[in-house]
Amino acid sequence: MSLPHDYTERVYAGVLGKLIGVYLGRPFEGWSYEQILQELGEIHYYVHEQRGAPLIVTDDDISGTFTFLRALADYGNSLELTPAQIGQTWLNYIIEERTILWWGGMGNSTEHTAYLRLKKGIPAPHSGCMALNGKVVAEQIGSQIFIDGWAMVAPGDPELAADLARRAASVSHDGEAIYGAQVLAAMEAQAFVESDIQKLIDTGLAVIPADCLIRRLIDDIREWHAAEPDWRVAREKIAANYGYDKYGGNCHMIPNHGLIIHSLLYGDDDFQKSLMIVNTSGWDTDCNSGNVGCLLGIKNGLAGIESGPDYRGPVADRLYLPTADGGRAISDAVTESYHVVNTGRALAGAAPLAPKQGARFHFELPGSVQGFLPDESVEARGVLKVENVAGQSTTGARSLAFRYQGLATGRVARAGTPVFTPSKEVGDYFEKRGYALLASPALYPGQTVRAGLAADAANKSAVYCNLYLRRYCAPDDRLELVRGSQISLAPGVSHIFAWPIEGKGSEPIAEIGLEIHSDQRAEGSLYLDYLTWEGAPDVIFTRPEPGHRQQRWTPGAQMWRRAWVKGVDSHDHWWPEAFRVVQNEGRGLLITGTREWTDYAASATLTLHLAAAAGIAVRVQGMRRYYALLLCNDGKARLIKALDGDRVLAEAEFPWVYGDSHDFRLGAAGNRIQASIDGQLLFDVEDSQRPLAGGGVAFVVEEGRVMSDEMRVTGLEIVQR
């Protein structure tokens, strides 16, 4: 497979198109055509404000698309990836009843049904088959809405895209739902090298059976399009012949697939018009719009998205991916595009890309801002504009321009990007709507932030600059502004910041950014080349309020608790100890941290109440990928590696009784894992079989309860043998 010369930028356009389409259609998902016209009119732009909703939302279309694709990277980017491995990816990243899926119940939600099958040990593809789940459940829309990533890793190879789509779709779907997903995957893959919509449809049809219903549907719509110039009349034909009244379930593939083809044919190859048609037509608007937006983004690139109104500005690249890997939950279109691109490059035998030496924020794609937006507080409003520009970079091709004006004493220009749930109100909103924003901060005390900055040579005067962060503080989760060292930056001068972050693990960092001050009226431009961080955290995670054991029934600050991804049945605020972790069945994890943590040690004192096993874990990459040190109720201590099941790396006799408290310490450096209990080094092993390279930390409990007042994470000091 050869890669197009503009592969990275076209993937970015596809990702943006997906986001824009979903954000357009989400506020009125499930509405009929008639209701949309009556209450909103034709959908030419975002309507979230009319619906009292945020623009950037947690949504299954986005979360599933970029999460399930991780199966490729997690299994070595092998073309031999199986449906069963994709099913394991579901079990690893999904938090039951809380993330990614619509949790409508067995036989009601197709994806929930498949998840329950997987959880009971029924592997994919049997988990999604029609023989097990029935025709109606198996042919709902979900296989289609998650499919874009599998196409984008196979540019110009529609057969491979369709085959990957089949494997992924079969985890939860069967029959016509798989055919519909294959059609779109093939079309999107071919869109990297073909611009004609009719030829793309032919490509899609070539990968499915000639006698299937999806084929008949598409043939009919093409025939209607050839004879009828009005998209509204053709939509009525779809509703009359292939509408919801003829296909059961909550959201069937057939009607919605029809609207996608319909909008592509009638949209005149125009991004805005195509999205207007597919959204105004109703039914599963965010899903259909997301697929259309992605395909047109791939096909026509960034220029196609920018040919109409400003869709990109309000989005600012932002997206949420709430999963059991909470450190990646607050993401952006550039970051996710490079994950997709590097998977595609691996499949093609090409080396990965890491712009600006792997910087987290590098702005290398045209127009990208990676979530950076100007502060709109009273002191800062209207002072600053940010935009992506070519040049002004010592390590790449582009940078982020900070254009300031009206600066004077008492005014400030400030722009930042979220690294955790951006406000308590945002967190509360998603907690109530069914798709919780489960997230861990991406940045922690103990790490060092680095940033490259340059002042425009045309500036009239020097300005004062500093990095800043905002963090949640007790007792009311107020956002506290913390500033790094300030410098004076003269015209034409560059500076590299190195800011060691201090603080407490109980004060989650919500935002990182750049601040500009002046002692005289000033205007000009600064250029942020990159911003990134490195190193192991040095934190103590605990309840933030002093004297908290006297505050049993006072919730107090809660964002420190939301920084832990809740993969357990209970972790509530009202108990006297900071962490009371309960799991009713099986094994549960309470997780924080990021995949970028590699060599470090975690330690905690645990009181083990009724529990089959309990302990701590490091390099946690989800619910089923980690190293754990456990005390088990058979009187043994075990060091296990969870990866497609448990593998015991080492074990030893360690009698204990319910109610005991023990000091756990677990560290990893390279392939070496060391584990101690109560100061005694029990295990020192090397893992050479598919070692887990990095990840966060977790409390682990199996069928019972443990409590702890804190967990500490530090850089690792290996105990010598």
Secondary structure, DSSP 8 states (H G I E B T S, - for coil): ----TTHHHHHHHHHHHHHHHHHHHGGGTT--HHHHHHHT-S--S--TTTTT--SS---HHHHHHHHHTHHHHHTTT-TT--HHHHHHHHHHH--TTTSSS----TTTSHHHHHHHHHHTT--TTGGG-HHHH-HHHHTBTHHHHT-HHHHHTSTT-HHHHHHHHHHHHTTT--THHHHHHHHHHHHHHHTTT---HHHHHHHHHTTS-TTSHHHHHHHHHHHHHHH---HHHHHHHHHHHHSTTTS-SSSBHHHHHHHHHHHHHHSTT-HHHHHHHHHHT-SSHHHHHHHHHHHHHHHHHHHHHTTSS--HHHHTTEEE--SS-GGGSEEEHHHHHHHHHHHHHHHTT-----HHHH-SB---STT--TT-EE--STTTTTSEEEEEEE---SSSSEEEEEEEEEE-TT--EEEEEESS-S-HHHHHHHHHHSS------S--TT-EEEEEEEE-TT-SS-EEEEEEEEEEETTTTEEEEEE---EEE-TT-EEEEEEE----TTS-EEEEEEEEE-SS-EEEEEEEEEEEEES---EEE---STTGGG-TT-----HHHHTSEEESSB--SSSSSSEEEEEEEEEEEEEE--TT--SEEEEEEEEE-S-SEEEEEEEE-STTEEEEEEEETTTEEEEEEEESSEEEEEEEE----TT-EEEEEEEEETTEEEEEETTEEEEEEE--SS-----EEEEEEEEEEEEES-EEEEE------
